[in-house]
Amino acid sequence: MEMKKYDSYKDSGVEWIGEIPNHWGIKRIKHTTYVKGRIGWQGMRSDEFLEESDSYVVTGTDFKNGKVKWDTCYQVPIERYDEDPFIQLQNDDLLITKDGTIGKIAVVKDIPKIATLNSGVFLTRPLYNSYSSEFMYWILFSEVFKSFYDFNKSGSTIQHLYQNVFNEFKFPLPPLEEQTFINNFLDHKTAQIDTLIAKKERFIQLLEEERTAIINQVVTKGLPAEERLKEGLDPTVPMKDSGIEWLGEIPEHWEVKKLKLLANIQGRIGFKGYTVGDLVSEGEGALTLGAKHIDNNNKLNLANPEFISWDKYYESPEIMVKVGDILLTQRGTLGKVVLISEDIGEATINPSMVILSDLKAYDYFLYYFFNSSYFKSWIDFTNTATAVPMISQGQLGNLKLVLPDVNEQKEIVNQILISTKRIDEIISKTHQEIELLKEYKTALISEVVTGKVDVRNEKLN
């Protein structure tokens, strides 16, 4: 349904705001807002944070759904609270992150006890009753602020919102009564959109669980009886104990083999590691692949490629990536896996990865085995629980796999592809629907806070 517009408009004088209703104004932060942050030399050290003390200390990591999540906040002695009265929090203060992820926002509500800020966050309060914090929340959530920040940020890779820059932020300002209509409308509509997104995300989660269950069944127990019948095979398969506690029985004719007998396992040897200084621009070296290049569906994603110097690439021929190789993460985010199914040019791996080559089993069968819950259970059991999660090459080599002959491996992979194709299509379509909803939400907020639509008489249902 098309929404109503205001009767008349004027030019705001700000490129990314465009026209605003005739009776609205344009204001700057410095003329309307109290803005304070923690002075750098007063920043807190992690060893000052306590589980229980006199005052909460709020950082951007404590922001959740536009509010401060008090149960995640650390606490500090009252001396730390008292040393800077300018950042002592009050209900209805609006907080915005100025470092790291710029523009995360939270309205302060229901403070359980006194609270202060750590560095990395601005405290803002409206002056002269010019606007409500809830309205500024929507302004800062909108494309109006994002466009302002993108226009003003420096070329530095370090993300930071400087106070002198933030002070110049211009925003559209309707009368206070109208702000209330806008706040209520956006609260209601965005909650509806968020609920729909959450349902779709849960739907994807259930589909992924179904997909994993299909893979688990066939890579550890073989084809279901009905599929064996279709292939003209005996549907009843004698079973035997696998000798693996959390796997149980496997088909009698299957073998249990260690991974080191099925693949050559190579990682980047320590003294052949590399630093940021070895990274080069595209065209000046070879691709180097890490965990970030494997998406959540264990597919290769080269949207943000990295390249390593030719000297470093040729130094380690044993980890040059070829079609048919399988890459696994062995540090950090454990167990991400990708099968190199097509030529990606000259490529190698970073120190968080291992490469499985010269495979003595069907590559797709091994790939799906590494997608199974059995492999994830093995990782959980084996992980050394150090500060950086890690699986050694030796541990990987001793991983026990269960597998039939190559022909049955191919039949199993074919069955997985048939059974998961429909699921993958639905997951992909649902992801697209979620992105469209997020885009709609962003566009709606921007349209409303800039007065492109009039929501004063909109019915909320």
C-alpha positions as CSV (number, residue, x, y, z in Angstrom):
1,M,0.0,0.0,0.0
2,E,1.4,3.4,-1.0
3,M,1.9,5.7,1.9
4,K,0.8,9.3,2.0
5,K,3.1,12.2,1.4
6,Y,3.2,15.7,3.0
7,D,1.4,18.6,1.3
8,S,4.5,20.6,0.5
9,Y,8.3,20.2,0.6
10,K,11.5,22.3,0.5
11,D,15.1,21.6,-0.3
12,S,17.0,20.6,2.8
13,G,20.4,21.8,1.4
14,V,21.9,18.4,2.3
15,E,22.5,16.1,-0.7
16,W,21.7,12.8,1.0
17,I,18.6,14.1,2.8
18,G,17.0,15.8,-0.2
19,E,13.6,17.4,0.2
20,I,11.9,17.7,3.6
21,P,8.4,18.8,4.6
22,N,8.0,22.6,4.6
23,H,7.5,22.9,8.3
24,W,10.5,20.7,9.3
25,G,14.0,22.2,10.0
26,I,17.6,21.1,9.5
27,K,19.8,21.2,12.6
28,R,23.4,20.3,13.5
29,I,24.4,18.1,16.4
30,K,26.5,20.8,17.9
31,H,23.5,23.2,18.1
32,T,21.1,20.6,19.6
33,T,23.1,17.9,21.5
34,Y,25.3,17.3,24.5
35,V,28.1,15.0,23.3
36,K,30.8,13.6,25.5
37,G,33.2,10.6,25.4
38,R,35.8,9.3,27.8
39,I,39.1,11.2,27.4
40,G,41.8,8.9,26.0
41,W,44.2,9.0,29.0
42,Q,41.3,8.0,31.3
43,G,40.6,4.9,29.2
44,M,40.2,1.7,31.3
45,R,42.4,-1.4,31.2
46,S,40.9,-4.8,31.1
47,D,42.4,-5.7,34.5
48,E,40.2,-2.9,36.0
49,F,37.0,-4.6,34.9
50,L,35.3,-6.5,37.7
51,E,32.3,-9.0,37.8
52,E,30.8,-7.1,40.8
53,S,31.5,-3.5,41.9
54,D,30.0,-0.1,42.4
55,S,29.4,1.1,38.8
56,Y,28.6,-0.4,35.4
57,V,31.0,0.5,32.6
58,V,29.4,0.3,29.2
59,T,31.1,-0.5,25.9
60,G,29.8,-1.0,22.4
61,T,29.8,-4.8,22.9
62,D,27.0,-4.3,25.5
63,F,24.6,-2.9,22.8
64,K,21.8,-5.3,22.0
65,N,18.8,-4.5,19.8
66,G,19.1,-0.8,20.5
67,K,19.4,-1.1,24.3
68,V,22.2,-1.5,26.8
69,K,22.3,-5.2,27.9
70,W,23.3,-4.6,31.6
71,D,24.0,-8.3,32.4
72,T,26.9,-8.3,29.9
73,C,28.5,-5.1,31.3
74,Y,31.6,-5.2,33.4
75,Q,31.8,-3.1,36.6
76,V,34.4,-0.7,38.1
77,P,35.0,1.0,41.5
78,I,33.1,4.2,42.2
79,E,36.4,6.2,41.9
80,R,36.3,5.4,38.2
81,Y,32.7,6.6,38.0
82,D,33.4,9.8,40.0
83,E,36.5,10.9,38.0
84,D,34.4,12.0,35.0
85,P,30.9,13.4,35.9
86,F,30.4,14.4,32.2
87,I,29.9,10.7,31.1
88,Q,27.8,9.5,34.0
89,L,24.8,7.9,32.4
90,Q,21.2,8.8,32.8
91,N,18.0,7.1,31.5
92,D,17.2,8.2,27.9
93,D,20.8,9.0,27.0
94,L,21.6,7.8,23.5
95,L,25.0,6.1,23.0
96,I,26.8,5.7,19.7
97,T,30.1,3.8,19.0
98,K,32.9,6.0,17.6
99,D,35.6,3.2,17.1
100,G,35.6,-0.1,15.4
101,T,32.1,-0.7,14.2
102,I,31.0,2.9,13.8
103,G,27.4,3.9,14.5
104,K,26.2,1.1,16.7
105,I,23.5,2.8,18.9
106,A,21.7,2.1,22.1
107,V,19.2,4.1,24.2
108,V,19.9,3.9,27.9
109,K,16.9,2.5,29.8
110,D,16.3,1.0,33.3
111,I,19.8,1.6,34.7
112,P,20.1,-0.9,37.6
113,K,22.7,1.2,39.3
114,I,25.2,4.0,38.5
115,A,27.0,3.6,35.2
116,T,29.8,5.2,33.2
117,L,31.3,4.8,29.7
118,N,34.5,3.2,28.5
119,S,36.3,4.8,25.6
120,G,35.0,4.0,22.1
121,V,31.5,5.4,22.8
122,F,29.9,8.9,22.7
123,L,27.2,9.8,25.2
124,T,24.5,12.1,23.6
125,R,21.6,14.0,25.2
126,P,19.2,16.4,23.5
127,L,19.5,20.1,24.5
128,Y,16.6,22.5,24.9
129,N,14.0,19.7,24.5
130,S,14.6,19.9,20.7
131,Y,14.2,16.3,20.0
132,S,13.7,12.9,21.8
133,S,16.5,10.4,22.1
134,E,14.2,7.8,20.5
135,F,13.9,10.0,17.4
136,M,17.7,10.5,17.2
137,Y,18.0,6.7,17.5
138,W,16.1,6.4,14.2
139,I,18.1,9.2,12.6
140,L,21.4,7.5,13.5
141,F,20.0,4.1,12.4
142,S,19.1,5.6,9.0
143,E,21.0,6.1,5.7
144,V,21.1,9.8,6.6
145,F,23.8,9.2,9.2
146,K,25.5,6.4,7.2
147,S,25.8,8.7,4.1
148,F,27.2,11.5,6.3
149,Y,29.8,9.2,7.9
150,D,30.8,7.7,4.5
151,F,31.2,11.3,3.1
152,N,33.3,12.5,6.0
153,K,35.5,9.5,6.8
154,S,39.2,9.7,6.1
155,G,41.1,7.4,3.9
156,S,42.6,5.6,7.0
157,T,41.8,1.9,7.4
158,I,41.3,2.6,11.2
159,Q,37.6,3.4,11.6
160,H,36.9,6.3,13.9
161,L,34.2,9.0,14.3
162,Y,35.8,12.2,15.6
163,Q,33.7,14.4,17.8
164,N,34.5,17.5,15.7
165,V,33.1,15.6,12.6
166,F,30.1,14.2,14.5
167,N,29.3,17.8,15.8
168,E,28.7,18.9,12.2
169,F,26.2,16.2,11.4
170,K,23.0,17.8,10.0
171,F,19.7,16.0,10.4
172,P,16.0,16.7,9.7
173,L,14.0,17.9,12.6
174,P,10.2,17.7,12.8
175,P,8.1,19.1,15.7
176,L,8.2,17.1,18.9
177,E,4.6,15.8,18.5
178,E,5.4,14.5,15.1
179,Q,8.6,12.8,16.4
180,T,6.3,10.8,18.7
181,F,4.2,9.6,15.7
182,I,7.5,8.7,13.8
183,N,8.9,6.8,16.8
184,N,5.7,4.8,17.4
185,F,5.4,4.0,13.7
186,L,9.0,2.8,13.3
187,D,8.9,0.9,16.6
188,H,5.9,-1.0,15.4
189,K,6.9,-1.6,11.8
190,T,10.5,-2.5,12.4
191,A,9.4,-5.0,15.1
192,Q,7.1,-6.6,12.5
193,I,9.9,-6.9,10.0
194,D,12.4,-8.2,12.6
195,T,9.9,-10.9,13.7
196,L,9.5,-12.0,10.1
197,I,13.3,-12.0,9.6
198,A,13.8,-14.1,12.7
199,K,11.2,-16.6,11.5
200,K,13.0,-16.9,8.2
201,E,16.3,-17.3,9.9
202,R,14.9,-20.1,12.1
203,F,13.5,-21.7,8.9
204,I,17.0,-21.7,7.4
205,Q,18.4,-23.2,10.6
206,L,15.9,-26.1,10.4
207,L,16.6,-26.7,6.7
208,E,20.4,-26.8,7.4
209,E,19.8,-29.3,10.2
210,E,17.8,-31.4,7.8
211,R,20.6,-31.1,5.2
212,T,23.2,-32.2,7.8
213,A,21.0,-35.1,8.9
214,I,20.8,-36.4,5.3
215,I,24.6,-36.1,4.9
216,N,25.2,-37.8,8.3
217,Q,23.0,-40.7,7.4
218,V,24.6,-41.6,4.1
219,V,28.3,-40.9,4.8
220,T,28.3,-43.0,7.9
221,K,25.5,-45.6,7.3
222,G,25.2,-45.8,3.6
223,L,22.2,-45.4,1.3
224,P,18.7,-45.8,2.7
225,A,16.9,-49.1,2.0
226,E,14.6,-47.5,-0.6
227,E,17.5,-46.0,-2.5
228,R,19.3,-49.3,-2.5
229,L,16.2,-51.0,-4.0
230,K,16.1,-48.3,-6.8
231,E,19.7,-49.2,-7.6
232,G,18.8,-52.9,-7.7
233,L,20.7,-53.7,-4.5
234,D,19.8,-55.7,-1.5
235,P,18.0,-53.3,0.8
236,T,19.2,-55.1,3.9
237,V,22.8,-54.5,4.8
238,P,24.5,-56.4,7.6
239,M,26.1,-54.0,10.1
240,K,29.2,-54.2,12.3
241,D,30.7,-52.1,15.1
242,S,32.8,-49.3,13.8
243,G,35.0,-49.3,16.9
244,I,34.3,-45.5,17.1
245,E,32.4,-44.7,20.3
246,W,30.2,-41.9,19.0
247,L,29.6,-43.4,15.6
248,G,28.2,-46.9,16.4
249,E,27.6,-49.4,13.7
250,I,28.5,-49.1,10.0
251,P,27.8,-51.4,7.0
252,E,29.7,-54.6,7.3
253,H,31.5,-54.2,4.0
254,W,32.8,-50.7,4.8
255,E,36.3,-50.0,6.0
256,V,37.7,-47.8,8.8
257,K,40.8,-45.9,7.6
258,K,42.9,-43.1,9.0
259,L,42.9,-39.9,7.0
260,K,46.7,-40.1,6.6
261,L,46.2,-43.2,4.5
262,L,43.7,-41.4,2.2
263,A,45.4,-38.1,1.6
264,N,48.7,-36.2,1.7
265,I,48.2,-33.6,4.6
266,Q,50.2,-30.4,4.4
267,G,50.2,-27.1,6.2
268,R,52.3,-24.0,6.0
269,I,55.5,-24.9,8.0
270,G,56.2,-22.4,10.7
271,F,59.5,-21.0,9.3
272,K,57.7,-20.6,6.0
273,G,54.9,-18.5,7.5
274,Y,54.4,-15.0,6.4
275,T,53.6,-11.5,7.7
276,V,51.4,-8.7,6.4
277,G,54.5,-7.4,4.7
278,D,54.4,-10.4,2.4
279,L,50.9,-9.5,1.1
280,V,50.8,-7.8,-2.3
281,S,48.3,-6.3,-4.7
282,E,46.4,-8.4,-7.2
283,G,48.6,-9.3,-10.2
284,E,51.8,-9.1,-8.1
285,G,51.5,-12.6,-6.5
286,A,49.4,-15.7,-5.9
287,L,46.1,-16.1,-4.1
288,T,46.4,-17.1,-0.5
289,L,43.4,-18.7,1.0
290,G,42.2,-18.7,4.6
291,A,39.1,-19.3,6.7
292,K,37.5,-16.1,5.6
293,H,37.4,-17.4,2.0
294,I,35.1,-20.3,3.0
295,D,31.5,-19.2,3.5
296,N,29.0,-20.7,6.0
297,N,27.9,-23.3,3.4
298,N,31.5,-24.5,3.0
299,K,31.8,-23.0,-0.5
300,L,34.7,-20.9,-1.8
301,N,34.1,-17.1,-1.6
302,L,36.7,-14.9,-3.2
303,A,34.9,-11.6,-2.7
304,N,37.8,-10.3,-0.6
305,P,40.9,-12.0,-2.1
306,E,44.4,-11.8,-0.6
307,F,47.6,-12.2,-2.5
308,I,51.1,-13.3,-1.4
309,S,54.4,-12.5,-3.1
310,W,55.6,-14.9,-5.8
311,D,58.7,-15.6,-3.7
312,K,56.6,-16.8,-0.8
313,Y,54.3,-18.8,-3.2
314,Y,57.2,-20.6,-4.9
315,E,58.9,-21.3,-1.5
316,S,56.3,-23.9,-0.7
317,P,55.3,-26.0,-3.7
318,E,53.8,-28.7,-1.4
319,I,50.9,-26.3,-0.5
320,M,50.1,-25.0,-4.0
321,V,46.4,-25.5,-4.5
322,K,45.1,-27.7,-7.3
323,V,41.7,-28.8,-8.6
324,G,40.5,-31.7,-6.5
325,D,42.3,-30.6,-3.3
326,I,40.4,-30.2,0.0
327,L,41.2,-27.3,2.3
328,L,40.5,-27.5,6.0
329,T,40.9,-24.9,8.8
330,Q,43.1,-26.2,11.6
331,R,43.3,-23.0,13.7
332,G,40.8,-20.4,14.9
333,T,37.5,-21.3,13.3
334,L,38.0,-25.1,13.2
335,G,36.5,-27.5,10.7
336,K,35.6,-25.1,7.8
337,V,36.1,-27.1,4.6
338,V,36.1,-26.4,0.9
339,L,36.7,-28.6,-2.2
340,I,38.5,-26.9,-5.0
341,S,36.2,-28.0,-7.8
342,E,37.5,-25.6,-10.5
343,D,40.7,-23.9,-11.5
344,I,41.3,-20.7,-9.5
345,G,44.7,-20.0,-10.8
346,E,47.9,-19.9,-8.8
347,A,47.0,-20.2,-5.1
348,T,48.3,-21.3,-1.8
349,I,47.1,-21.4,1.9
350,N,47.7,-19.2,4.9
351,P,49.0,-20.7,8.2
352,S,45.4,-21.4,9.6
353,M,44.8,-24.0,6.8
354,V,45.8,-27.5,5.8
355,I,45.6,-28.9,2.3
356,L,44.5,-32.5,1.5
357,S,45.9,-33.7,-1.8
358,D,46.6,-36.9,-3.8
359,L,43.3,-38.3,-2.5
360,K,42.8,-42.0,-2.4
361,A,39.0,-41.7,-2.1
362,Y,36.3,-39.9,-4.1
363,D,36.9,-36.2,-3.5
364,Y,33.2,-35.3,-3.1
365,F,32.7,-38.2,-0.7
366,L,35.5,-36.9,1.6
367,Y,34.2,-33.3,1.3
368,Y,30.7,-34.4,2.5
369,F,32.3,-36.5,5.2
370,F,33.9,-33.3,6.5
371,N,30.5,-31.6,6.4
372,S,29.0,-34.2,8.8
373,S,28.2,-34.0,12.5
374,Y,30.6,-36.9,13.0
375,F,33.5,-34.7,11.9
376,K,32.3,-31.8,14.1
377,S,32.0,-34.2,17.1
378,W,35.6,-35.3,16.4
379,I,36.8,-31.7,16.4
380,D,35.0,-31.0,19.7
381,F,36.6,-34.1,21.2
382,T,40.1,-33.5,19.9
383,N,40.4,-29.7,20.2
384,T,43.2,-28.9,22.6
385,A,41.2,-26.0,24.1
386,T,44.2,-23.7,24.0
387,A,43.7,-19.9,23.8
388,V,43.6,-20.3,20.0
389,P,41.6,-23.4,19.0
390,M,43.8,-25.8,17.0
391,I,43.9,-29.3,15.5
392,S,47.4,-30.5,14.6
393,Q,48.3,-32.2,11.3
394,G,49.2,-35.3,13.4
395,Q,45.7,-35.3,14.9
396,L,44.1,-34.9,11.5
397,G,46.2,-37.7,10.1
398,N,44.8,-40.1,12.8
399,L,41.2,-39.1,12.2
400,K,39.3,-42.3,11.5
401,L,37.0,-42.3,8.4
402,V,34.5,-44.9,7.4
403,L,34.0,-45.6,3.7
404,P,32.8,-48.1,1.1
405,D,34.4,-48.7,-2.3
406,V,34.7,-45.9,-4.8
407,N,31.6,-46.9,-6.8
408,E,29.4,-46.7,-3.6
409,Q,31.1,-43.5,-2.6
410,K,29.9,-42.0,-5.9
411,E,26.4,-43.4,-5.5
412,I,26.2,-41.8,-2.0
413,V,27.4,-38.4,-3.3
414,N,24.8,-38.6,-6.1
415,Q,22.1,-39.3,-3.5
416,I,23.3,-36.3,-1.4
417,L,23.2,-34.0,-4.4
418,I,19.6,-35.1,-5.3
419,S,18.4,-34.9,-1.7
420,T,20.0,-31.6,-0.8
421,K,19.3,-29.7,-4.1
422,R,15.7,-28.8,-3.1
423,I,16.9,-27.8,0.4
424,D,19.7,-25.6,-1.0
425,E,17.3,-23.9,-3.4
426,I,14.9,-23.1,-0.6
427,I,17.8,-21.8,1.7
428,S,19.1,-19.6,-1.1
429,K,15.6,-18.2,-1.8
430,T,15.0,-17.5,1.9
431,H,18.4,-15.7,2.2
432,Q,17.3,-13.5,-0.7
433,E,14.0,-12.8,1.1
434,I,15.8,-11.8,4.3
435,E,18.1,-9.4,2.4
436,L,15.0,-7.8,0.7
437,L,13.4,-7.4,4.1
438,K,16.5,-5.8,5.5
439,E,16.7,-3.4,2.5
440,Y,13.0,-2.6,2.9
441,K,13.6,-1.9,6.6
442,T,16.5,0.4,5.9
443,A,14.6,2.3,3.2
444,L,11.5,2.6,5.3
445,I,13.4,4.2,8.2
446,S,15.2,6.7,5.9
447,E,11.9,7.6,4.1
448,V,10.1,8.2,7.4
449,V,12.8,10.2,9.2
450,T,13.4,12.5,6.2
451,G,9.6,13.1,5.8
452,K,9.3,11.5,2.3
453,V,6.2,9.8,3.7
454,D,3.7,11.1,6.3
455,V,3.0,8.6,9.1
456,R,1.0,10.8,11.4
457,N,-2.3,9.1,10.5
458,E,-1.0,5.6,9.8
459,K,-2.9,2.9,11.5
460,L,-0.6,0.4,13.4
461,N,-1.7,-3.2,13.0
